[in-house]
């Protein structure tokens, strides 16, 4: 007579051990499931930290939910800078030469912040529709514009190509005062 081991419950059927292939397949499937779960957790955690960049035209067309942190970029509108009182509140407008967005900022502006210069501003739109800036980043060179700002200005059709670009953009373009003056008219 042959010796057959019965299953633990004694159901009357023989218990087989898994082959190497089956064990390897289960190991790979469990590993992939754990990796997928880890990636999903990381993406869910980072989702709150992702900051989207918008031009003033895009912001006016599709306003984000109040409190959602975004970045806007463009040029500081000529004649729009206003300092309110002694508490450090500053009002100004940022434009992509199509639309302008009013910005409220409390704090010390960067040394390179000037009207007509490129900026990237991080903040959120409040319930009243005002853009409240939490951080203002000014350009660092006379001919440099942040890549996002340059792209938005090119999309607006107000970008003039020039070969003497020295910033970290690879676009090779520059906005001139003539373009800014014609946009204001």
ZAPAGU-461493 format. One record per residue (C-alpha): residue in one letter; x, y, z. Coordinates in pm, whole numbers, plus 32768, in hexadecimal, padded with zeros to 4 digits. Layout:
BEGIN
AXYZ ...
//
This chain:
BEGIN
X800080008000 X807881657FB6 X80A1826480C1 X7FCA8398806D X7FBD84C08159 X7E6785538181 X7E2586C88191 X7E1C876982E6 X7CA6875D82FA X7CAA85F08297 X7BCF86318169 X7C4D84FC80BD X7D1D85A27FAB X7E97859A7F99 X7F5F86D37FF7 X805687437EF1 X817D88247F24 X81A489527E42 X829A89397D27 X83B88A327D0E X830D8AE47BEB X81CD8B167CAF X82858B9A7DE1 X834F8C897D07 X82108D037C5C X81678D467DAC X829E8DFC7E29 X82A78EDA7CF4 X81328F287D0C X81448F7D7E7E X827A90557E42 X81CD91147D29 X809A914B7E02 X817191D47F1E X823492B27E2E X80F093397D9A X806993847EF4 X81AB94397F53 X81A4950C7E15 X803595627E51 X808295D37FB5 X81A996AB7F42 X80DB974F7E2F X7FBC97927F1F X80AD98358016 X815599087F09 X800C99717E6C X7FE69A7C7F76 X81419B087F2A X811C9B257DB1 X81109C917D42 X80889CE27BE9 X81099E037B14 X800D9EE27A62 X8026A01D7995 X7F3AA13C79EA X7E6AA0E778B4 X7E459F7C7923 X7DF39FE97A87 X7CE2A0D57A0C X7C509FC87927 X7C4F9EB07A2C X7C689F337B8F X7CDC9E277C85 X7C1F9DCA7DBE X7C519EC37EDA X7D7E9E667FAC X7E239D8F7E9B X7F959DEB7E8B X80089E477D2D X81199F107C85 X80DDA0267B8F X81E7A0C87ABD X820EA1F179DC X8280A35779E4 X8235A4547AF5 X814AA54F7A50 X81DDA6AD7A2B X8141A7A37B23 X808AA6977BEB X8169A6837D20 X80C3A70F7E5B X8146A6F97FBE X802FA6FF80C0 X8087A78C8213 X81ADA72482E8 X8147A5B8831C X81FDA54381E1 X80CCA4FF8105 X8110A5377F94 X8018A5327E72 X8086A5057D09 X8014A4667BC5 X80B9A34B7B07 X8079A3357992 X80C7A24C7873 X807AA374778D X7F18A2F07752 X7E7DA2F078AE X7EEDA38379F8 X7EB4A2EE7B51 X7EAEA3C27C8D X7F94A3377D99 X7FA1A3847F0E X80E4A3317FC5 X814DA36A812C X82C2A3618161 X840AA3E080DD X8425A3DC7F63 X8567A3577EC4 X8670A45C7E6F X8647A4177CFB X84CDA44D7D02 X846FA56E7C1A X8354A5D67B37 X8381A54979DA X8453A4247A59 X8405A2B17A50 X8385A2087B8B X82F9A0BC7C00 X8207A0D67D23 X818B9FB97DFE X80479FDD7EBB X7ED39F997EB4 X7D90A03D7E4D X7CB5A0927F78 X7B38A0857F90 X7B1CA1EA7F0C X7BE5A1927DD3 X7D23A24A7E39 X7E75A1A57DFB X7F2BA1A37F49 X809EA1657F13 X8168A0A0800F X82B0A0B77F4D X8334A1A17E40 X8459A1347D67 X84FCA2407C8F X85D6A2027B61 X874AA2097BA1 X87D6A2937A5C X8784A3AE796F X872EA2C7784E X86AFA198790D X8546A12D7930 X84DA9FF279E5 X848E9EE078E4 X831E9ED87944 X82FDA0507916 X83B0A04677C6 X82C89F307751 X81939FF477BD X8210A12E770D X825AA06975CF X80FA9FD975DD X806DA13B75F7 X8120A19974B3 X81E2A2B57559 X833BA20E755B X844FA29B7481 X8574A1BA742A X86D6A231746A X881DA174746B X88B8A20D75A2 X87EDA15176AA X88C6A10877DA X87D0A06C78CE X879B9EFE7911 X86869EE07811 X86D19E3576CC X85CA9EFD7612 X86B4A00D7595 X85AEA12075AB X8580A2647660 X8465A356769E X84C2A4B87641 X843EA5FF76C5 X839BA63F7571 X82CBA505759B X8268A56D76FA X8208A6CC768A X813BA64F7564 X8086A5577644 X8028A66B7736 X7F82A7387621 
//
